Amino acid sequence: MADHSELRRQRAHYTCPACGDEHVVPVDVHLEPEPIVFGGPGDTTPHSRKVTLECPRDHVLADVLLPLTAPAGYLVASCAVVGKPEPAVGNDVDSRRVGKDVAGPARDVYDEARKQSVEAIRRFAASLLTTSTGGVAVYFTVLKYLGLESAQPESFLGKAITVLPAALLVGAAAVSLWACQPLLAAVPMEDFDASRARYLRSRMRRANVAAALLLAATLVSVGVWTMLVFR
């Protein structure tokens, strides 16, 4: 898989907690592509990281929350201070990267897909929920139509196989509902990107599990129906 990570050098401005003045420090920022399931903000999105810096005026160490930036479609993976802090002078802003920017129609399509991806995963999970819950009634209706009442299996295994599709459909519905569940949590600003990534990746995994259960229920249902037809 291709590595689409980037390294940008930024001059991060911050207010020194030691002296109260505005300072600037050069920082190498490692960026990683934001997963496509996220609906992220536009360019120059703020991402903060806590570091310990020496005040250039009072020469004391202080913990500082550096406001970093990431372009649309990327999040800050890590950062490293590569120089000494100095007093900020005017609009002292610099952000450079290695490689070329992605622009034009391809970038527009990517940005639009990223914006719509959150709703896409929600619609996917909701459709799985609707299909799974409705599938239970459909399954037993077809069983009755094929004459299950007159040809009920006598063994425990046969009865278990007959009920298995309904159990799989109920499981798919439960996992789909779990994938639609919102999350309320207090997340520090410096951990927001990673927390959001973990949250939406987990939702996608749950939706995939629900889809697998629904597919398994469909296959087993077809097998049960076939056995009733050719009994």
C-alpha positions in Angstrom: 0.0 0.0 0.0 1.3 3.4 -0.9 2.4 5.8 1.8 0.6 9.0 1.4 1.9 10.6 4.6 3.5 14.1 4.4 6.0 16.1 6.4 5.5 19.8 6.7 7.6 22.4 8.4 5.5 25.1 10.2 6.3 28.1 12.3 3.8 27.7 15.1 2.7 30.8 17.0 1.8 30.6 20.7 1.4 32.7 23.8 4.2 32.0 26.2 2.8 31.1 29.7 6.0 32.3 31.3 6.2 35.9 30.0 2.9 36.3 28.3 4.4 37.4 24.9 3.8 35.9 21.5 6.5 33.5 20.3 7.1 31.4 17.3 8.9 28.1 16.9 9.7 25.9 13.9 8.0 22.5 14.0 8.1 19.5 11.6 4.6 18.2 11.4 4.0 14.6 10.3 0.6 14.4 8.5 -1.4 11.2 7.7 -4.4 10.9 5.4 -7.7 11.2 7.1 -9.8 8.1 6.7 -12.5 8.5 4.0 -15.3 7.8 6.4 -14.7 11.1 8.1 -16.4 14.4 7.2 -13.6 16.7 8.1 -13.2 20.5 8.0 -11.5 22.5 5.3 -7.9 23.6 5.0 -5.9 25.1 7.9 -7.7 23.0 10.4 -6.4 23.6 13.9 -4.6 20.7 15.6 -2.9 21.2 18.9 0.0 19.4 20.5 1.5 19.9 24.0 5.2 20.4 24.2 7.7 21.9 26.7 9.6 24.9 25.4 12.1 27.4 26.9 11.0 31.0 27.0 13.4 33.1 24.9 13.0 36.1 27.2 13.0 34.6 30.7 14.8 31.3 29.8 12.4 29.1 31.9 10.7 25.9 30.7 6.9 25.9 30.3 4.3 23.6 28.8 2.8 25.0 25.7 -0.1 23.9 23.5 1.1 24.5 20.0 -1.7 25.3 17.4 -0.7 23.3 14.3 -2.5 23.1 10.9 -3.4 20.3 8.6 -4.8 20.5 5.0 -8.2 19.1 4.2 -8.1 15.3 4.2 -5.2 15.0 6.6 -4.7 14.9 10.4 -1.6 15.5 12.5 0.0 12.3 13.5 3.0 13.7 15.4 5.3 16.7 15.5 8.8 17.6 16.5 10.3 20.9 17.5 13.3 21.6 15.2 14.5 25.0 16.5 14.5 27.4 19.3 11.5 29.6 20.1 11.9 33.3 19.3 9.7 36.4 19.6 7.0 36.6 16.9 7.5 39.5 14.5 4.4 40.6 12.5 2.6 38.0 10.4 5.4 35.4 10.7 3.8 32.4 9.2 5.4 29.6 7.1 4.2 26.2 6.1 6.1 24.1 3.6 5.8 20.5 2.5 7.7 17.8 0.5 5.8 16.8 -2.6 3.2 18.4 -4.7 -0.3 19.5 -3.8 -3.3 17.6 -5.1 -5.5 20.0 -7.0 -8.1 20.2 -9.8 -11.1 17.9 -10.4 -9.5 14.9 -8.5 -9.2 17.0 -5.3 -12.7 18.3 -5.7 -14.1 14.8 -6.0 -12.1 13.7 -3.0 -13.3 16.6 -0.8 -16.9 15.9 -1.8 -16.6 12.2 -1.0 -15.0 13.0 2.3 -17.8 15.3 3.3 -20.5 12.8 2.3 -18.8 9.8 3.9 -20.2 10.2 7.4 -23.8 10.2 6.0 -22.9 7.2 3.8 -21.8 5.0 6.7 -24.9 6.0 8.7 -27.2 5.2 5.7 -25.4 1.9 5.2 -25.9 0.9 8.9 -29.5 2.1 8.8 -30.2 0.0 5.7 -28.7 -3.0 7.3 -30.9 -2.5 10.3 -34.0 -2.2 8.2 -33.2 -5.2 6.1 -32.3 -7.4 9.1 -35.4 -6.7 11.1 -37.7 -7.1 8.1 -35.9 -10.3 7.1 -37.0 -12.2 10.2 -40.7 -11.9 9.2 -39.9 -12.7 5.6 -38.0 -15.8 6.6 -40.8 -17.3 8.7 -43.4 -16.3 6.1 -41.6 -18.3 3.4 -41.1 -21.2 5.8 -44.8 -21.3 6.4 -45.5 -21.1 2.7 -43.2 -24.0 2.0 -45.0 -26.2 4.5 -42.7 -26.2 7.5 -45.7 -27.1 9.8 -46.1 -30.4 8.0 -42.4 -31.2 7.8 -40.9 -30.1 11.0 -37.4 -31.5 11.7 -37.3 -34.0 14.5 -33.7 -33.8 15.5 -32.2 -31.0 17.6 -29.7 -30.2 14.8 -32.5 -29.8 12.3 -34.4 -27.5 14.5 -31.3 -25.5 15.2 -30.5 -25.1 11.5 -34.1 -23.9 10.9 -33.9 -21.2 13.6 -30.3 -20.2 12.8 -31.2 -17.7 10.0 -33.6 -15.8 12.3 -30.9 -15.7 15.0 -28.3 -14.3 12.5 -30.8 -11.7 11.3 -31.4 -10.6 14.9 -27.7 -10.4 15.5 -27.2 -8.3 12.3 -29.9 -5.9 13.5 -28.3 -5.6 16.9 -24.9 -4.9 15.5 -26.3 -2.4 12.9 -28.0 -0.5 15.7 -24.7 -0.5 17.6 -23.0 1.0 14.5 -25.6 3.8 14.5 -25.0 4.6 18.1 -23.6 8.1 18.8 -20.9 8.7 21.3 -20.8 11.5 24.0 -17.4 11.9 25.6 -15.1 14.6 26.9 -12.0 14.6 24.5 -9.0 16.9 25.0 -8.3 19.0 22.0 -4.8 17.5 21.5 -6.4 14.0 21.3 -9.4 14.9 19.2 -8.1 13.7 15.8 -7.0 10.2 17.2 -10.3 9.8 19.1 -12.4 10.7 16.1 -10.4 8.2 14.0 -10.9 5.4 16.5 -14.6 6.2 16.8 -15.5 6.1 13.1 -13.2 3.2 12.4 -15.1 1.2 15.0 -18.4 2.2 13.5 -17.2 0.9 10.1 -16.1 -2.4 11.6 -19.5 -2.9 13.3 -21.3 -2.2 10.0 -19.1 -4.7 8.2 -19.9 -7.3 10.9 -23.6 -6.6 10.5 -23.3 -7.1 6.7 -21.5 -10.4 7.2 -24.2 -11.7 9.5 -26.9 -10.6 7.1 -25.1 -12.4 4.2 -24.7 -15.5 6.3 -28.4 -15.4 7.3 -29.3 -15.1 3.6 -27.2 -18.1 2.6 -28.5 -20.3 5.4 -32.1 -19.3 4.6 -31.7 -20.3 1.0 -30.3 -23.7 2.2 -33.3 -24.3 4.5 -35.8 -23.3 1.9 -34.1 -25.6 -0.6 -34.3 -28.5 1.8 -38.0 -27.9 2.3 -38.6 -27.7 -1.5 -36.8 -31.0 -2.2 -37.9 -32.9 1.0 
